[in-house]
Amino acid sequence: MNDCNAAVLGEQAFGAGRGVANLFYVTLSTGLGGGAIVDGHLLNGKDGNAPEIGHVTIDPNSELVCGCGCRGHWEAYCSGANIPNLARLILRGRSIVGSLLHDTAGGDMSGLTAEAIYSAASMGDPTAVEIVEEVGRVNAVGFGDIVNAFDPELITVGGSVALNNPELVLRPIMAGIDRHLINRRPEIRVTPLGEDIVLYGGLVLAIMAKRGVSATDIPTALGLFSRPS
């Protein structure tokens, strides 16, 4: 059971997904991953890695290479570890002297971080805003792929990038997602469980194992964790 599959169980048992039979969780953190419950069933896969949506391909000819070695994966654009690579690609050949990003990185773009980019964007730095908007454009494509493939009622979002920058992350997704959809747009929101969502999922799994409930038997599991809203 990987972290995102556990997280979506935590979301359904304790978070925004209570009573939701079609639920997807996305983490935008150092990496990018997801977990899905479809028609009340957890999608785990033969190796426990379904659905690894961070490794859907945005552009097979991209200059950006994912940590897995493949070109153009979503994670190569929008994970916390790789957003600086996208930023350097956008800024290649351009001078950004005088920008907050230049000052934050001490003039050395090799030291750029996702945290610095979002911090500068939150202060209105035009260069940082441009990068964040491009990250959001790609995220809108990825979230559209999720909606088209899994047709969830609700998508919740976690991970350090999203939790620390909810408006900057969600706004461009909501602005751009509709042009990529064939299914109805679901509700998309930041998880209320915050950085503890995977721990909640681990708790679900531990109690289910203790009581002899299969990790894929979601309807039974929900009865174990029902509580007043």
C-alpha positions in Angstrom: 0.0 0.0 0.0 1.7 3.2 -1.1 1.3 6.5 0.6 -1.3 8.0 -1.8 -3.5 4.8 -1.7 -3.4 5.0 2.1 -4.1 8.7 2.0 -7.3 8.3 -0.1 -8.5 5.8 2.5 -7.8 8.3 5.2 -9.7 11.0 3.3 -12.8 8.8 2.9 -12.8 7.7 6.5 -12.0 10.9 8.3 -11.8 13.8 5.8 -13.8 15.5 3.0 -14.5 12.1 1.3 -16.9 10.7 3.9 -19.9 9.2 2.0 -18.2 9.7 -1.4 -18.0 6.5 -3.5 -15.9 8.1 -6.3 -12.9 9.9 -4.8 -9.4 10.9 -5.9 -6.6 12.2 -3.9 -3.6 14.0 -5.4 -0.4 14.9 -3.6 1.7 17.8 -4.9 4.8 17.5 -2.9 8.4 16.6 -3.6 6.9 14.1 -5.9 3.4 13.9 -7.5 1.1 11.0 -7.0 -2.5 9.9 -6.5 -4.9 7.5 -4.9 -8.4 6.5 -6.2 -11.6 5.0 -4.9 -14.0 4.1 -7.8 -17.5 2.9 -7.2 -16.6 2.2 -3.6 -13.5 0.2 -4.4 -9.9 1.1 -3.7 -7.7 0.9 -6.8 -4.5 -0.8 -5.6 -3.1 -2.5 -8.7 -0.9 -5.6 -9.0 2.1 -3.9 -7.5 0.2 -1.5 -5.2 0.9 1.5 -7.5 -2.4 2.2 -9.1 -2.9 5.0 -10.0 0.6 6.6 -10.5 -0.8 9.7 -12.1 2.5 11.6 -11.7 3.8 9.5 -14.5 1.2 10.3 -17.1 2.9 11.9 -20.0 2.3 15.6 -20.7 4.8 15.9 -23.6 6.9 12.9 -24.8 9.3 15.3 -26.5 9.8 17.5 -23.5 13.3 18.6 -22.4 12.1 17.9 -18.8 13.1 14.4 -17.5 11.2 12.8 -14.7 13.0 11.1 -11.8 12.0 7.8 -13.2 14.0 8.6 -16.4 11.0 9.2 -18.7 10.6 12.5 -20.6 7.6 14.8 -20.1 5.9 13.2 -17.2 3.5 15.4 -15.2 5.8 15.0 -12.2 8.7 16.4 -14.2 6.8 19.7 -14.5 4.8 20.1 -11.3 6.4 18.3 -8.3 8.2 20.4 -5.7 11.5 18.8 -6.7 11.1 19.6 -10.4 9.3 23.0 -10.5 12.7 24.7 -10.4 13.7 22.7 -13.6 10.6 24.0 -15.3 11.4 27.5 -14.1 14.9 27.4 -15.5 13.5 26.1 -18.8 11.0 29.1 -19.0 13.7 31.6 -18.0 16.5 30.2 -20.3 18.2 33.1 -22.1 16.3 35.7 -20.1 17.7 38.2 -17.6 15.7 38.4 -14.4 18.0 40.8 -12.6 15.9 42.9 -10.3 13.2 40.2 -9.7 12.6 38.7 -6.3 13.6 35.3 -7.7 17.0 36.6 -8.7 17.5 38.1 -5.3 16.2 34.9 -3.5 18.6 32.7 -5.5 21.5 35.1 -5.0 21.8 35.4 -8.7 22.4 31.7 -9.2 19.4 30.0 -10.8 20.8 26.6 -9.8 19.8 27.4 -6.3 16.2 28.1 -7.1 13.5 26.2 -5.1 9.8 25.7 -5.5 9.3 27.4 -2.1 11.1 30.5 -3.3 9.1 30.6 -6.5 5.8 30.4 -4.7 6.9 32.9 -2.1 7.8 35.4 -4.8 4.6 34.8 -6.6 2.6 35.4 -3.5 4.3 38.8 -3.3 3.3 39.6 -6.9 6.7 39.1 -8.6 5.8 39.0 -12.3 8.5 36.4 -13.2 7.4 34.1 -10.4 3.8 34.5 -11.3 4.5 33.5 -14.8 6.2 30.3 -13.6 3.3 29.5 -11.2 0.8 30.1 -14.0 2.6 27.6 -16.2 2.7 25.1 -13.4 -1.0 25.6 -13.0 -1.6 25.2 -16.8 0.1 21.8 -16.7 -1.7 20.9 -13.5 -5.0 21.6 -15.2 -4.1 19.1 -17.9 -3.2 16.5 -15.3 -6.4 17.1 -13.3 -8.4 16.9 -16.5 -6.8 13.5 -17.2 -7.9 12.3 -13.7 -11.5 13.4 -14.3 -11.6 11.8 -17.7 -10.1 8.5 -16.6 -11.7 8.1 -13.1 -14.8 10.3 -13.1 -14.6 11.2 -9.4 -17.2 13.1 -7.5 -14.5 14.8 -5.5 -10.7 15.4 -5.9 -8.8 16.4 -2.8 -5.3 17.8 -3.0 -2.5 17.6 -0.4 1.3 17.7 -0.2 3.5 20.5 0.8 3.2 22.5 -2.5 -0.6 22.6 -2.3 -0.9 22.9 1.5 1.5 25.9 1.6 0.1 27.6 -1.5 -3.6 26.6 -1.8 -4.8 29.7 -3.8 -1.8 29.8 -6.2 -2.2 26.0 -6.9 -6.0 25.7 -7.2 -6.8 28.9 -9.0 -5.1 28.1 -12.3 -6.3 24.5 -12.2 -9.9 25.7 -11.9 -9.4 28.3 -14.6 -8.0 25.8 -17.1 -9.4 22.4 -16.4 -12.7 22.7 -18.3 -11.1 22.8 -21.7 -9.7 19.3 -21.1 -12.8 17.6 -19.8 -15.2 15.1 -21.3 -16.7 14.3 -17.9 -18.4 16.7 -15.6 -16.0 18.7 -13.4 -16.0 17.4 -9.8 -15.5 19.4 -6.7 -11.7 20.1 -6.2 -10.5 21.2 -2.8 -7.5 21.0 -0.5 -7.7 18.1 1.9 -8.9 19.1 5.4 -6.5 16.4 6.9 -3.4 18.5 5.9 0.0 16.9 6.2 -1.4 14.1 8.4 -3.6 12.5 5.7 -1.3 9.5 5.1 -1.1 8.9 8.9 -4.9 8.8 8.9 -4.8 6.3 6.1 -2.3 4.2 8.1 -4.7 4.2 11.0 -7.5 3.0 8.7 -5.3 0.2 7.5 -4.2 -0.8 10.9 -7.7 -1.0 12.3 -9.0 -2.8 9.3 -6.3 -5.4 9.6 -7.0 -5.8 13.3 -10.6 -6.5 12.5 -10.0 -8.7 9.6 -11.4 -6.3 6.9 -9.8 -6.4 3.5 -8.1 -3.1 2.4 -10.4 -3.1 -0.7 -13.6 -3.6 1.3 -14.3 0.1 1.5 -18.1 -0.1 2.4 -17.3 -2.3 5.4 -14.4 -0.2 6.4 -16.5 3.0 6.4 -18.8 1.4 9.0 -15.7 1.2 11.3 -15.1 4.9 11.1 -18.5 6.5 10.9 -18.9 9.5 13.2 -21.1 12.6 13.4 -20.0 15.4 11.0 
